[in-house]
Amino acid sequence: MTQIKSVCVGCSVGCSLNLIVHDNRIVRIEGDWDGAVNHGLLCEHGRYDPMQNTHDRITTPLMRKNGKLEPATWDEALGACGR
């Protein structure tokens, strides 16, 4: 299990939260008690909405080629952004 500090994007308040992650998946969301905005409290959206996320993650970089997104290598993608 890994704990990651993050910010809720459920609304414009920007509450601090801690994500508990295992195998690249969120398994628990907790309020960050040190957060200046919310002092550890989360609304229903901040606590539960991200758990409903069933979208496939992008695991390889994509670059627009001939008008559509196509898989690219990391070297190709980083080179395109000037790194």
PDB file of N, CA, C and O in Angstrom:
ATOM      1  N   MET A   1       0.837  -1.168   0.000  1.00  0.00           N
ATOM      2  CA  MET A   1       0.000   0.000   0.000  1.00  0.00           C
ATOM      3  C   MET A   1       0.889   1.241   0.000  1.00  0.00           C
ATOM      4  O   MET A   1       1.900   1.301   0.700  1.00  0.00           O
ATOM      5  N   THR A   2       0.495   2.215  -0.789  1.00  0.00           N
ATOM      6  CA  THR A   2       1.206   3.487  -0.880  1.00  0.00           C
ATOM      7  C   THR A   2       0.231   4.614  -0.598  1.00  0.00           C
ATOM      8  O   THR A   2      -0.901   4.598  -1.082  1.00  0.00           O
ATOM      9  N   GLN A   3       0.668   5.596   0.187  1.00  0.00           N
ATOM     10  CA  GLN A   3      -0.169   6.755   0.479  1.00  0.00           C
ATOM     11  C   GLN A   3       0.326   7.932  -0.342  1.00  0.00           C
ATOM     12  O   GLN A   3       1.514   8.253  -0.331  1.00  0.00           O
ATOM     13  N   ILE A   4      -0.595   8.575  -1.057  1.00  0.00           N
ATOM     14  CA  ILE A   4      -0.259   9.693  -1.928  1.00  0.00           C
ATOM     15  C   ILE A   4      -1.120  10.890  -1.549  1.00  0.00           C
ATOM     16  O   ILE A   4      -2.347  10.797  -1.519  1.00  0.00           O
ATOM     17  N   LYS A   5      -0.462  12.026  -1.257  1.00  0.00           N
ATOM     18  CA  LYS A   5      -1.202  13.256  -0.987  1.00  0.00           C
ATOM     19  C   LYS A   5      -1.662  13.834  -2.311  1.00  0.00           C
ATOM     20  O   LYS A   5      -0.910  13.866  -3.285  1.00  0.00           O
ATOM     21  N   SER A   6      -2.926  14.298  -2.335  1.00  0.00           N
ATOM     22  CA  SER A   6      -3.483  14.829  -3.566  1.00  0.00           C
ATOM     23  C   SER A   6      -4.491  15.916  -3.238  1.00  0.00           C
ATOM     24  O   SER A   6      -4.685  16.271  -2.076  1.00  0.00           O
ATOM     25  N   VAL A   7      -5.127  16.437  -4.273  1.00  0.00           N
ATOM     26  CA  VAL A   7      -6.157  17.459  -4.134  1.00  0.00           C
ATOM     27  C   VAL A   7      -7.406  16.970  -4.837  1.00  0.00           C
ATOM     28  O   VAL A   7      -7.334  16.467  -5.958  1.00  0.00           O
ATOM     29  N   CYS A   8      -8.543  17.114  -4.192  1.00  0.00           N
ATOM     30  CA  CYS A   8      -9.818  16.703  -4.767  1.00  0.00           C
ATOM     31  C   CYS A   8     -10.170  17.621  -5.933  1.00  0.00           C
ATOM     32  O   CYS A   8      -9.986  18.835  -5.843  1.00  0.00           O
ATOM     33  N   VAL A   9     -10.669  17.056  -7.014  1.00  0.00           N
ATOM     34  CA  VAL A   9     -11.085  17.846  -8.165  1.00  0.00           C
ATOM     35  C   VAL A   9     -12.601  17.801  -8.350  1.00  0.00           C
ATOM     36  O   VAL A   9     -13.108  18.141  -9.419  1.00  0.00           O
ATOM     37  N   GLY A  10     -13.329  17.378  -7.305  1.00  0.00           N
ATOM     38  CA  GLY A  10     -14.780  17.275  -7.387  1.00  0.00           C
ATOM     39  C   GLY A  10     -15.478  18.611  -7.498  1.00  0.00           C
ATOM     40  O   GLY A  10     -16.599  18.678  -8.002  1.00  0.00           O
ATOM     41  N   CYS A  11     -14.840  19.685  -7.037  1.00  0.00           N
ATOM     42  CA  CYS A  11     -15.402  21.034  -7.135  1.00  0.00           C
ATOM     43  C   CYS A  11     -14.248  22.032  -7.092  1.00  0.00           C
ATOM     44  O   CYS A  11     -13.086  21.638  -7.185  1.00  0.00           O
ATOM     45  N   SER A  12     -14.554  23.293  -6.955  1.00  0.00           N
ATOM     46  CA  SER A  12     -13.511  24.322  -6.997  1.00  0.00           C
ATOM     47  C   SER A  12     -12.855  24.585  -5.647  1.00  0.00           C
ATOM     48  O   SER A  12     -11.959  25.426  -5.567  1.00  0.00           O
ATOM     49  N   VAL A  13     -13.268  23.897  -4.582  1.00  0.00           N
ATOM     50  CA  VAL A  13     -12.705  24.147  -3.251  1.00  0.00           C
ATOM     51  C   VAL A  13     -11.258  23.665  -3.166  1.00  0.00           C
ATOM     52  O   VAL A  13     -10.410  24.370  -2.619  1.00  0.00           O
ATOM     53  N   GLY A  14     -10.964  22.493  -3.690  1.00  0.00           N
ATOM     54  CA  GLY A  14      -9.594  21.966  -3.682  1.00  0.00           C
ATOM     55  C   GLY A  14      -9.179  21.374  -2.352  1.00  0.00           C
ATOM     56  O   GLY A  14      -8.099  21.687  -1.850  1.00  0.00           O
ATOM     57  N   CYS A  15     -10.009  20.529  -1.773  1.00  0.00           N
ATOM     58  CA  CYS A  15      -9.709  19.904  -0.488  1.00  0.00           C
ATOM     59  C   CYS A  15      -8.501  18.967  -0.592  1.00  0.00           C
ATOM     60  O   CYS A  15      -8.291  18.321  -1.619  1.00  0.00           O
ATOM     61  N   SER A  16      -7.718  18.903   0.477  1.00  0.00           N
ATOM     62  CA  SER A  16      -6.560  18.001   0.532  1.00  0.00           C
ATOM     63  C   SER A  16      -7.040  16.603   0.906  1.00  0.00           C
ATOM     64  O   SER A  16      -7.918  16.444   1.755  1.00  0.00           O
ATOM     65  N   LEU A  17      -6.465  15.607   0.274  1.00  0.00           N
ATOM     66  CA  LEU A  17      -6.824  14.237   0.597  1.00  0.00           C
ATOM     67  C   LEU A  17      -5.630  13.316   0.456  1.00  0.00           C
ATOM     68  O   LEU A  17      -4.629  13.663  -0.170  1.00  0.00           O
ATOM     69  N   ASN A  18      -5.748  12.148   1.042  1.00  0.00           N
ATOM     70  CA  ASN A  18      -4.728  11.104   0.935  1.00  0.00           C
ATOM     71  C   ASN A  18      -5.336   9.932   0.186  1.00  0.00           C
ATOM     72  O   ASN A  18      -6.396   9.428   0.559  1.00  0.00           O
ATOM     73  N   LEU A  19      -4.672   9.508  -0.857  1.00  0.00           N
ATOM     74  CA  LEU A  19      -5.102   8.340  -1.616  1.00  0.00           C
ATOM     75  C   LEU A  19      -4.286   7.148  -1.154  1.00  0.00           C
ATOM     76  O   LEU A  19      -3.059   7.222  -1.093  1.00  0.00           O
ATOM     77  N   ILE A  20      -4.948   6.060  -0.831  1.00  0.00           N
ATOM     78  CA  ILE A  20      -4.270   4.815  -0.505  1.00  0.00           C
ATOM     79  C   ILE A  20      -4.353   3.958  -1.769  1.00  0.00           C
ATOM     80  O   ILE A  20      -5.441   3.609  -2.227  1.00  0.00           O
ATOM     81  N   VAL A  21      -3.180   3.624  -2.326  1.00  0.00           N
ATOM     82  CA  VAL A  21      -3.105   2.962  -3.621  1.00  0.00           C
ATOM     83  C   VAL A  21      -2.415   1.613  -3.482  1.00  0.00           C
ATOM     84  O   VAL A  21      -1.429   1.481  -2.757  1.00  0.00           O
ATOM     85  N   HIS A  22      -2.940   0.615  -4.183  1.00  0.00           N
ATOM     86  CA  HIS A  22      -2.325  -0.713  -4.230  1.00  0.00           C
ATOM     87  C   HIS A  22      -2.464  -1.239  -5.655  1.00  0.00           C
ATOM     88  O   HIS A  22      -3.557  -1.212  -6.222  1.00  0.00           O
ATOM     89  N   ASP A  23      -1.384  -1.709  -6.226  1.00  0.00           N
ATOM     90  CA  ASP A  23      -1.377  -2.215  -7.607  1.00  0.00           C
ATOM     91  C   ASP A  23      -1.958  -1.208  -8.586  1.00  0.00           C
ATOM     92  O   ASP A  23      -2.732  -1.567  -9.473  1.00  0.00           O
ATOM     93  N   ASN A  24      -1.576   0.071  -8.418  1.00  0.00           N
ATOM     94  CA  ASN A  24      -1.983   1.131  -9.337  1.00  0.00           C
ATOM     95  C   ASN A  24      -3.487   1.418  -9.312  1.00  0.00           C
ATOM     96  O   ASN A  24      -4.032   1.954 -10.278  1.00  0.00           O
ATOM     97  N   ARG A  25      -4.158   1.064  -8.210  1.00  0.00           N
ATOM     98  CA  ARG A  25      -5.592   1.312  -8.064  1.00  0.00           C
ATOM     99  C   ARG A  25      -5.860   1.969  -6.724  1.00  0.00           C
ATOM    100  O   ARG A  25      -5.238   1.625  -5.718  1.00  0.00           O
ATOM    101  N   ILE A  26      -6.785   2.911  -6.714  1.00  0.00           N
ATOM    102  CA  ILE A  26      -7.184   3.558  -5.468  1.00  0.00           C
ATOM    103  C   ILE A  26      -8.031   2.578  -4.672  1.00  0.00           C
ATOM    104  O   ILE A  26      -9.047   2.087  -5.165  1.00  0.00           O
ATOM    105  N   VAL A  27      -7.614   2.288  -3.430  1.00  0.00           N
ATOM    106  CA  VAL A  27      -8.385   1.383  -2.590  1.00  0.00           C
ATOM    107  C   VAL A  27      -9.059   2.110  -1.423  1.00  0.00           C
ATOM    108  O   VAL A  27      -9.978   1.574  -0.803  1.00  0.00           O
ATOM    109  N   ARG A  28      -8.600   3.332  -1.124  1.00  0.00           N
ATOM    110  CA  ARG A  28      -9.203   4.097  -0.038  1.00  0.00           C
ATOM    111  C   ARG A  28      -8.870   5.581  -0.226  1.00  0.00           C
ATOM    112  O   ARG A  28      -7.800   5.933  -0.722  1.00  0.00           O
ATOM    113  N   ILE A  29      -9.800   6.428   0.175  1.00  0.00           N
ATOM    114  CA  ILE A  29      -9.593   7.868   0.142  1.00  0.00           C
ATOM    115  C   ILE A  29      -9.856   8.399   1.538  1.00  0.00           C
ATOM    116  O   ILE A  29     -10.905   8.138   2.128  1.00  0.00           O
ATOM    117  N   GLU A  30      -8.888   9.150   2.064  1.00  0.00           N
ATOM    118  CA  GLU A  30      -9.020   9.730   3.403  1.00  0.00           C
ATOM    119  C   GLU A  30      -8.776  11.226   3.310  1.00  0.00           C
ATOM    120  O   GLU A  30      -8.010  11.683   2.461  1.00  0.00           O
ATOM    121  N   GLY A  31      -9.423  11.985   4.175  1.00  0.00           N
ATOM    122  CA  GLY A  31      -9.153  13.410   4.253  1.00  0.00           C
ATOM    123  C   GLY A  31      -7.779  13.638   4.855  1.00  0.00           C
ATOM    124  O   GLY A  31      -7.337  12.877   5.716  1.00  0.00           O
ATOM    125  N   ASP A  32      -7.105  14.681   4.405  1.00  0.00           N
ATOM    126  CA  ASP A  32      -5.788  15.040   4.931  1.00  0.00           C
ATOM    127  C   ASP A  32      -5.992  15.985   6.113  1.00  0.00           C
ATOM    128  O   ASP A  32      -6.383  17.136   5.922  1.00  0.00           O
ATOM    129  N   TRP A  33      -5.732  15.511   7.328  1.00  0.00           N
ATOM    130  CA  TRP A  33      -5.976  16.292   8.543  1.00  0.00           C
ATOM    131  C   TRP A  33      -5.105  17.532   8.606  1.00  0.00           C
ATOM    132  O   TRP A  33      -5.421  18.461   9.349  1.00  0.00           O
ATOM    133  N   ASP A  34      -4.007  17.575   7.843  1.00  0.00           N
ATOM    134  CA  ASP A  34      -3.151  18.756   7.801  1.00  0.00           C
ATOM    135  C   ASP A  34      -3.583  19.738   6.720  1.00  0.00           C
ATOM    136  O   ASP A  34      -2.976  20.799   6.571  1.00  0.00           O
ATOM    137  N   GLY A  35      -4.622  19.399   5.965  1.00  0.00           N
ATOM    138  CA  GLY A  35      -5.078  20.246   4.863  1.00  0.00           C
ATOM    139  C   GLY A  35      -5.645  21.565   5.370  1.00  0.00           C
ATOM    140  O   GLY A  35      -6.513  21.583   6.243  1.00  0.00           O
ATOM    141  N   ALA A  36      -5.150  22.665   4.819  1.00  0.00           N
ATOM    142  CA  ALA A  36      -5.577  23.993   5.275  1.00  0.00           C
ATOM    143  C   ALA A  36      -7.018  24.306   4.875  1.00  0.00           C
ATOM    144  O   ALA A  36      -7.689  25.089   5.548  1.00  0.00           O
ATOM    145  N   VAL A  37      -7.494  23.709   3.797  1.00  0.00           N
ATOM    146  CA  VAL A  37      -8.838  24.017   3.307  1.00  0.00           C
ATOM    147  C   VAL A  37      -9.907  23.231   4.044  1.00  0.00           C
ATOM    148  O   VAL A  37     -10.909  23.805   4.471  1.00  0.00           O
ATOM    149  N   ASN A  38      -9.713  21.932   4.201  1.00  0.00           N
ATOM    150  CA  ASN A  38     -10.777  21.072   4.716  1.00  0.00           C
ATOM    151  C   ASN A  38     -10.477  20.439   6.068  1.00  0.00           C
ATOM    152  O   ASN A  38     -11.368  19.828   6.659  1.00  0.00           O
ATOM    153  N   HIS A  39      -9.263  20.562   6.576  1.00  0.00           N
ATOM    154  CA  HIS A  39      -8.888  20.015   7.897  1.00  0.00           C
ATOM    155  C   HIS A  39      -9.300  18.544   8.060  1.00  0.00           C
ATOM    156  O   HIS A  39      -9.733  18.132   9.136  1.00  0.00           O
ATOM    157  N   GLY A  40      -9.163  17.769   6.996  1.00  0.00           N
ATOM    158  CA  GLY A  40      -9.428  16.338   7.057  1.00  0.00           C
ATOM    159  C   GLY A  40     -10.832  15.908   6.696  1.00  0.00           C
ATOM    160  O   GLY A  40     -11.086  14.710   6.573  1.00  0.00           O
ATOM    161  N   LEU A  41     -11.743  16.829   6.523  1.00  0.00           N
ATOM    162  CA  LEU A  41     -13.124  16.474   6.198  1.00  0.00           C
ATOM    163  C   LEU A  41     -13.314  16.452   4.688  1.00  0.00           C
ATOM    164  O   LEU A  41     -12.798  17.315   3.978  1.00  0.00           O
ATOM    165  N   LEU A  42     -14.055  15.465   4.203  1.00  0.00           N
ATOM    166  CA  LEU A  42     -14.351  15.355   2.776  1.00  0.00           C
ATOM    167  C   LEU A  42     -15.856  15.245   2.572  1.00  0.00           C
ATOM    168  O   LEU A  42     -16.560  14.642   3.381  1.00  0.00           O
ATOM    169  N   CYS A  43     -16.337  15.829   1.489  1.00  0.00           N
ATOM    170  CA  CYS A  43     -17.751  15.678   1.145  1.00  0.00           C
ATOM    171  C   CYS A  43     -17.949  14.329   0.450  1.00  0.00           C
ATOM    172  O   CYS A  43     -16.992  13.591   0.216  1.00  0.00           O
ATOM    173  N   GLU A  44     -19.185  14.027   0.130  1.00  0.00           N
ATOM    174  CA  GLU A  44     -19.517  12.762  -0.525  1.00  0.00           C
ATOM    175  C   GLU A  44     -18.790  12.623  -1.867  1.00  0.00           C
ATOM    176  O   GLU A  44     -18.314  11.541  -2.209  1.00  0.00           O
ATOM    177  N   HIS A  45     -18.707  13.712  -2.618  1.00  0.00           N
ATOM    178  CA  HIS A  45     -18.053  13.649  -3.930  1.00  0.00           C
ATOM    179  C   HIS A  45     -16.564  13.348  -3.794  1.00  0.00           C
ATOM    180  O   HIS A  45     -16.022  12.525  -4.532  1.00  0.00           O
ATOM    181  N   GLY A  46     -15.913  14.008  -2.863  1.00  0.00           N
ATOM    182  CA  GLY A  46     -14.476  13.812  -2.680  1.00  0.00           C
ATOM    183  C   GLY A  46     -14.118  12.435  -2.174  1.00  0.00           C
ATOM    184  O   GLY A  46     -13.078  11.883  -2.535  1.00  0.00           O
ATOM    185  N   ARG A  47     -14.979  11.876  -1.337  1.00  0.00           N
ATOM    186  CA  ARG A  47     -14.672  10.585  -0.742  1.00  0.00           C
ATOM    187  C   ARG A  47     -15.045   9.401  -1.640  1.00  0.00           C
ATOM    188  O   ARG A  47     -14.325   8.403  -1.674  1.00  0.00           O
ATOM    189  N   TYR A  48     -16.158   9.503  -2.364  1.00  0.00           N
ATOM    190  CA  TYR A  48     -16.659   8.319  -3.063  1.00  0.00           C
ATOM    191  C   TYR A  48     -16.608   8.367  -4.592  1.00  0.00           C
ATOM    192  O   TYR A  48     -16.475   7.318  -5.220  1.00  0.00           O
ATOM    193  N   ASP A  49     -16.708   9.533  -5.205  1.00  0.00           N
ATOM    194  CA  ASP A  49     -16.748   9.587  -6.670  1.00  0.00           C
ATOM    195  C   ASP A  49     -15.528   8.965  -7.340  1.00  0.00           C
ATOM    196  O   ASP A  49     -15.697   8.230  -8.313  1.00  0.00           O
ATOM    197  N   PRO A  50     -14.297   9.224  -6.867  1.00  0.00           N
ATOM    198  CA  PRO A  50     -13.152   8.604  -7.544  1.00  0.00           C
ATOM    199  C   PRO A  50     -13.165   7.070  -7.464  1.00  0.00           C
ATOM    200  O   PRO A  50     -12.551   6.411  -8.303  1.00  0.00           O
ATOM    201  N   MET A  51     -13.842   6.501  -6.486  1.00  0.00           N
ATOM    202  CA  MET A  51     -13.885   5.042  -6.355  1.00  0.00           C
ATOM    203  C   MET A  51     -14.744   4.419  -7.459  1.00  0.00           C
ATOM    204  O   MET A  51     -14.638   3.221  -7.721  1.00  0.00           O
ATOM    205  N   GLN A  52     -15.587   5.216  -8.100  1.00  0.00           N
ATOM    206  CA  GLN A  52     -16.444   4.717  -9.180  1.00  0.00           C
ATOM    207  C   GLN A  52     -15.733   4.741 -10.525  1.00  0.00           C
ATOM    208  O   GLN A  52     -16.308   4.335 -11.535  1.00  0.00           O
ATOM    209  N   ASN A  53     -14.507   5.203 -10.551  1.00  0.00           N
ATOM    210  CA  ASN A  53     -13.745   5.343 -11.780  1.00  0.00           C
ATOM    211  C   ASN A  53     -13.368   3.967 -12.334  1.00  0.00           C
ATOM    212  O   ASN A  53     -12.606   3.230 -11.709  1.00  0.00           O
ATOM    213  N   THR A  54     -13.895   3.632 -13.488  1.00  0.00           N
ATOM    214  CA  THR A  54     -13.600   2.341 -14.102  1.00  0.00           C
ATOM    215  C   THR A  54     -12.932   2.504 -15.469  1.00  0.00           C
ATOM    216  O   THR A  54     -12.858   1.552 -16.245  1.00  0.00           O
ATOM    217  N   HIS A  55     -12.445   3.718 -15.759  1.00  0.00           N
ATOM    218  CA  HIS A  55     -11.809   3.953 -17.044  1.00  0.00           C
ATOM    219  C   HIS A  55     -10.460   3.245 -17.106  1.00  0.00           C
ATOM    220  O   HIS A  55      -9.770   3.099 -16.097  1.00  0.00           O
ATOM    221  N   ASP A  56     -10.100   2.811 -18.305  1.00  0.00           N
ATOM    222  CA  ASP A  56      -8.789   2.214 -18.500  1.00  0.00           C
ATOM    223  C   ASP A  56      -7.726   3.308 -18.423  1.00  0.00           C
ATOM    224  O   ASP A  56      -7.913   4.402 -18.956  1.00  0.00           O
ATOM    225  N   ARG A  57      -6.629   3.013 -17.768  1.00  0.00           N
ATOM    226  CA  ARG A  57      -5.539   3.969 -17.648  1.00  0.00           C
ATOM    227  C   ARG A  57      -4.707   3.978 -18.921  1.00  0.00           C
ATOM    228  O   ARG A  57      -4.568   2.958 -19.594  1.00  0.00           O
ATOM    229  N   ILE A  58      -4.164   5.126 -19.235  1.00  0.00           N
ATOM    230  CA  ILE A  58      -3.248   5.231 -20.366  1.00  0.00           C
ATOM    231  C   ILE A  58      -1.882   4.795 -19.852  1.00  0.00           C
ATOM    232  O   ILE A  58      -1.343   5.402 -18.926  1.00  0.00           O
ATOM    233  N   THR A  59      -1.326   3.757 -20.441  1.00  0.00           N
ATOM    234  CA  THR A  59      -0.061   3.203 -19.959  1.00  0.00           C
ATOM    235  C   THR A  59       1.095   3.447 -20.916  1.00  0.00           C
ATOM    236  O   THR A  59       2.238   3.110 -20.609  1.00  0.00           O
ATOM    237  N   THR A  60       0.807   4.027 -22.064  1.00  0.00           N
ATOM    238  CA  THR A  60       1.847   4.342 -23.029  1.00  0.00           C
ATOM    239  C   THR A  60       1.589   5.749 -23.559  1.00  0.00           C
ATOM    240  O   THR A  60       0.434   6.162 -23.653  1.00  0.00           O
ATOM    241  N   PRO A  61       2.630   6.489 -23.903  1.00  0.00           N
ATOM    242  CA  PRO A  61       2.396   7.832 -24.428  1.00  0.00           C
ATOM    243  C   PRO A  61       1.662   7.785 -25.767  1.00  0.00           C
ATOM    244  O   PRO A  61       1.816   6.845 -26.547  1.00  0.00           O
ATOM    245  N   LEU A  62       0.866   8.814 -26.010  1.00  0.00           N
ATOM    246  CA  LEU A  62       0.160   8.937 -27.281  1.00  0.00           C
ATOM    247  C   LEU A  62       0.584  10.243 -27.932  1.00  0.00           C
ATOM    248  O   LEU A  62       0.737  11.264 -27.261  1.00  0.00           O
ATOM    249  N   MET A  63       0.770  10.200 -29.242  1.00  0.00           N
ATOM    250  CA  MET A  63       1.120  11.407 -30.003  1.00  0.00           C
ATOM    251  C   MET A  63       0.182  11.496 -31.195  1.00  0.00           C
ATOM    252  O   MET A  63      -0.224  10.486 -31.769  1.00  0.00           O
ATOM    253  N   ARG A  64      -0.153  12.738 -31.554  1.00  0.00           N
ATOM    254  CA  ARG A  64      -1.032  12.952 -32.694  1.00  0.00           C
ATOM    255  C   ARG A  64      -0.219  12.800 -33.975  1.00  0.00           C
ATOM    256  O   ARG A  64       0.746  13.530 -34.202  1.00  0.00           O
ATOM    257  N   LYS A  65      -0.619  11.843 -34.810  1.00  0.00           N
ATOM    258  CA  LYS A  65       0.020  11.594 -36.096  1.00  0.00           C
ATOM    259  C   LYS A  65      -1.076  11.489 -37.145  1.00  0.00           C
ATOM    260  O   LYS A  65      -2.009  10.699 -36.999  1.00  0.00           O
ATOM    261  N   ASN A  66      -0.966  12.266 -38.178  1.00  0.00           N
ATOM    262  CA  ASN A  66      -1.974  12.274 -39.250  1.00  0.00           C
ATOM    263  C   ASN A  66      -3.376  12.525 -38.699  1.00  0.00           C
ATOM    264  O   ASN A  66      -4.350  11.940 -39.172  1.00  0.00           O
ATOM    265  N   GLY A  67      -3.472  13.396 -37.700  1.00  0.00           N
ATOM    266  CA  GLY A  67      -4.779  13.792 -37.181  1.00  0.00           C
ATOM    267  C   GLY A  67      -5.388  12.883 -36.134  1.00  0.00           C
ATOM    268  O   GLY A  67      -6.494  13.154 -35.668  1.00  0.00           O
ATOM    269  N   LYS A  68      -4.699  11.799 -35.743  1.00  0.00           N
ATOM    270  CA  LYS A  68      -5.265  10.948 -34.693  1.00  0.00           C
ATOM    271  C   LYS A  68      -4.181  10.517 -33.715  1.00  0.00           C
ATOM    272  O   LYS A  68      -2.996  10.496 -34.049  1.00  0.00           O
ATOM    273  N   LEU A  69      -4.604  10.174 -32.506  1.00  0.00           N
ATOM    274  CA  LEU A  69      -3.654   9.765 -31.473  1.00  0.00           C
ATOM    275  C   LEU A  69      -3.195   8.338 -31.716  1.00  0.00           C
ATOM    276  O   LEU A  69      -4.001   7.429 -31.916  1.00  0.00           O
ATOM    277  N   GLU A  70      -1.876   8.163 -31.694  1.00  0.00           N
ATOM    278  CA  GLU A  70      -1.301   6.836 -31.890  1.00  0.00           C
ATOM    279  C   GLU A  70      -0.231   6.599 -30.836  1.00  0.00           C
ATOM    280  O   GLU A  70       0.398   7.551 -30.376  1.00  0.00           O
ATOM    281  N   PRO A  71      -0.009   5.336 -30.442  1.00  0.00           N
ATOM    282  CA  PRO A  71       1.017   5.029 -29.442  1.00  0.00           C
ATOM    283  C   PRO A  71       2.399   5.464 -29.917  1.00  0.00           C
ATOM    284  O   PRO A  71       2.723   5.384 -31.102  1.00  0.00           O
ATOM    285  N   ALA A  72       3.208   5.928 -28.957  1.00  0.00           N
ATOM    286  CA  ALA A  72       4.568   6.358 -29.256  1.00  0.00           C
ATOM    287  C   ALA A  72       5.486   5.829 -28.152  1.00  0.00           C
ATOM    288  O   ALA A  72       5.017   5.378 -27.107  1.00  0.00           O
ATOM    289  N   THR A  73       6.783   5.888 -28.392  1.00  0.00           N
ATOM    290  CA  THR A  73       7.735   5.496 -27.349  1.00  0.00           C
ATOM    291  C   THR A  73       7.899   6.662 -26.385  1.00  0.00           C
ATOM    292  O   THR A  73       7.562   7.798 -26.717  1.00  0.00           O
ATOM    293  N   TRP A  74       8.417   6.381 -25.190  1.00  0.00           N
ATOM    294  CA  TRP A  74       8.658   7.445 -24.226  1.00  0.00           C
ATOM    295  C   TRP A  74       9.692   8.427 -24.753  1.00  0.00           C
ATOM    296  O   TRP A  74       9.554   9.633 -24.549  1.00  0.00           O
ATOM    297  N   ASP A  75      10.727   7.931 -25.431  1.00  0.00           N
ATOM    298  CA  ASP A  75      11.760   8.807 -25.994  1.00  0.00           C
ATOM    299  C   ASP A  75      11.152   9.764 -27.024  1.00  0.00           C
ATOM    300  O   ASP A  75      11.484  10.949 -27.056  1.00  0.00           O
ATOM    301  N   GLU A  76      10.266   9.238 -27.856  1.00  0.00           N
ATOM    302  CA  GLU A  76       9.598  10.053 -28.860  1.00  0.00           C
ATOM    303  C   GLU A  76       8.756  11.164 -28.203  1.00  0.00           C
ATOM    304  O   GLU A  76       8.818  12.326 -28.604  1.00  0.00           O
ATOM    305  N   ALA A  77       7.984  10.783 -27.201  1.00  0.00           N
ATOM    306  CA  ALA A  77       7.095  11.734 -26.529  1.00  0.00           C
ATOM    307  C   ALA A  77       7.882  12.792 -25.779  1.00  0.00           C
ATOM    308  O   ALA A  77       7.560  13.977 -25.861  1.00  0.00           O
ATOM    309  N   LEU A  78       8.909  12.380 -25.049  1.00  0.00           N
ATOM    310  CA  LEU A  78       9.712  13.341 -24.305  1.00  0.00           C
ATOM    311  C   LEU A  78      10.499  14.243 -25.246  1.00  0.00           C
ATOM    312  O   LEU A  78      10.712  15.418 -24.948  1.00  0.00           O
ATOM    313  N   GLY A  79      10.930  13.702 -26.377  1.00  0.00           N
ATOM    314  CA  GLY A  79      11.639  14.516 -27.366  1.00  0.00           C
ATOM    315  C   GLY A  79      10.734  15.563 -27.984  1.00  0.00           C
ATOM    316  O   GLY A  79      11.189  16.660 -28.309  1.00  0.00           O
ATOM    317  N   ALA A  80       9.473  15.246 -28.149  1.00  0.00           N
ATOM    318  CA  ALA A  80       8.521  16.193 -28.753  1.00  0.00           C
ATOM    319  C   ALA A  80       8.217  17.362 -27.834  1.00  0.00           C
ATOM    320  O   ALA A  80       7.866  18.445 -28.301  1.00  0.00           O
ATOM    321  N   CYS A  81       8.350  17.149 -26.516  1.00  0.00           N
ATOM    322  CA  CYS A  81       8.066  18.246 -25.590  1.00  0.00           C
ATOM    323  C   CYS A  81       9.332  18.990 -25.187  1.00  0.00           C
ATOM    324  O   CYS A  81       9.288  19.841 -24.298  1.00  0.00           O
ATOM    325  N   GLY A  82      10.454  18.686 -25.821  1.00  0.00           N
ATOM    326  CA  GLY A  82      11.679  19.441 -25.620  1.00  0.00           C
ATOM    327  C   GLY A  82      12.541  18.954 -24.461  1.00  0.00           C
ATOM    328  O   GLY A  82      13.395  19.708 -23.994  1.00  0.00           O
ATOM    329  N   ARG A  83      12.359  17.759 -23.988  1.00  0.00           N
ATOM    330  CA  ARG A  83      13.201  17.255 -22.885  1.00  0.00           C
ATOM    331  C   ARG A  83      14.339  16.440 -23.400  1.00  0.00           C
ATOM    332  O   ARG A  83      15.145  15.940 -22.615  1.00  0.00           O
TER     333      ARG A  83
END
